[in-house]
Amino acid sequence: MHANYERRPVRVLLIHVSDLSAKECDRRGMISRRSLVIGLAVLLSPASVLAQHERDQDRARRAVERGEALPLSDILARVRPKLGGEVVGVSFERKKGRWVYEFKVIRLGGTLVEVYVDAASAAVVREEEH
């Protein structure tokens, strides 16, 4: 444990989380933007997020079984080069009458982008930068 744990518990936790990511702290001890995003996601992920993930999986499985969507593995094989970063989250939802995979991607420089991909055709429908 860090010697100043009592005074800086959040920073210590984020440093430990950053050890799991590709980037660690820089020379000045500052947390990288990517590590901060990942650390906050871990800290703020309630049980409801897990429940949502399970619902997404069930919906996706049923849509694939009905032939309305391609499996996530097929979608990733087709679109990964177009995503331009590291996938840190995926959800499956119905938008405007079609099934869509929503990928949360951290691009070079730490920019978080949501990339929406048509689940039936693997076409990138839209991107939103945050």
C-alpha positions in Angstrom: 0.0 0.0 0.0 1.0 3.6 -0.6 2.3 5.4 2.5 -0.2 8.2 2.2 -3.2 6.0 1.7 -5.4 7.8 4.3 -4.8 11.2 2.7 -5.2 10.1 -1.0 -7.4 7.0 -1.2 -8.8 7.8 -4.7 -5.4 8.4 -6.2 -4.0 5.2 -4.7 -6.9 3.2 -6.1 -6.5 4.7 -9.5 -2.8 4.0 -9.5 -3.5 0.3 -8.8 -6.2 0.3 -11.6 -3.7 2.0 -14.0 -1.3 -0.9 -13.3 -3.8 -3.1 -15.2 -3.9 -0.8 -18.2 -1.4 -0.3 -20.9 -0.3 3.1 -19.6 0.9 4.0 -16.1 1.6 7.3 -14.4 4.0 9.7 -16.1 7.2 11.0 -14.5 5.3 13.6 -12.4 3.0 10.9 -11.0 0.0 12.1 -13.0 -2.6 9.5 -14.1 -3.1 9.2 -17.8 -6.5 10.1 -19.2 -7.1 6.5 -20.3 -6.2 5.1 -16.9 -8.5 7.6 -15.3 -11.4 6.6 -17.5 -10.8 2.9 -16.8 -10.4 3.6 -13.1 -13.6 5.6 -12.9 -15.5 2.9 -14.8 -14.3 0.3 -12.3 -15.2 2.5 -9.4 -18.6 3.6 -10.7 -19.8 0.3 -12.1 -22.8 -0.7 -10.0 -24.6 -4.1 -10.1 -27.1 -2.6 -12.5 -24.4 -2.4 -15.1 -23.9 -6.2 -14.8 -27.6 -6.7 -15.0 -27.8 -4.5 -18.2 -24.9 -6.5 -19.7 -26.8 -9.8 -19.1 -29.9 -8.3 -20.7 -27.8 -7.2 -23.7 -26.4 -10.7 -24.0 -29.8 -12.3 -23.9 -31.2 -9.9 -26.5 -28.2 -10.4 -28.8 -28.4 -14.2 -28.5 -32.1 -14.1 -29.4 -31.6 -11.7 -32.3 -28.7 -13.9 -33.6 -30.9 -17.0 -33.3 -33.7 -15.3 -35.3 -31.2 -14.2 -38.0 -31.7 -10.5 -37.2 -28.1 -9.9 -36.1 -24.6 -11.2 -36.6 -22.7 -12.6 -33.6 -20.4 -10.1 -31.8 -17.3 -12.1 -32.8 -18.3 -11.6 -36.5 -19.0 -7.9 -36.1 -15.7 -7.4 -34.3 -13.8 -9.2 -37.0 -15.3 -6.9 -39.6 -15.1 -3.5 -37.8 -12.1 -3.7 -35.5 -9.8 -2.0 -38.0 -12.4 0.8 -38.4 -12.7 1.5 -34.7 -9.3 3.0 -34.4 -8.7 2.3 -30.8 -9.2 0.0 -27.8 -12.7 -1.3 -27.2 -13.6 -0.8 -23.5 -17.3 -1.5 -23.6 -20.1 -3.0 -25.8 -23.8 -2.8 -25.6 -26.6 -4.2 -27.8 -29.8 -2.2 -28.3 -32.6 -1.4 -30.7 -32.3 2.0 -32.4 -34.7 3.2 -35.1 -36.1 -0.3 -35.7 -32.8 -2.1 -36.1 -30.3 -3.9 -33.8 -27.1 -1.9 -33.1 -23.9 -2.8 -31.3 -22.6 0.2 -29.5 -18.8 0.1 -28.9 -17.1 2.4 -26.4 -13.6 3.0 -27.8 -10.7 4.9 -26.4 -8.6 6.2 -29.3 -5.0 7.4 -29.3 -4.7 10.5 -27.1 -7.4 9.3 -24.7 -10.5 10.4 -26.7 -13.6 8.3 -25.8 -15.8 7.6 -28.9 -19.1 5.6 -29.1 -19.2 3.8 -32.4 -22.6 2.4 -33.5 -22.6 -0.6 -35.8 -25.6 -2.1 -37.6 -25.9 -5.6 -36.1 -27.2 -7.2 -39.3 -24.7 -5.7 -41.8 -21.7 -4.7 -39.7 -21.9 -1.2 -41.3 -20.7 1.7 -39.0 -23.8 3.8 -38.6 -22.6 6.7 -36.5 -19.8 7.9 -34.2 -20.0 10.2 -31.2 -17.0 11.7 -29.6 -17.1 12.5 -25.9 
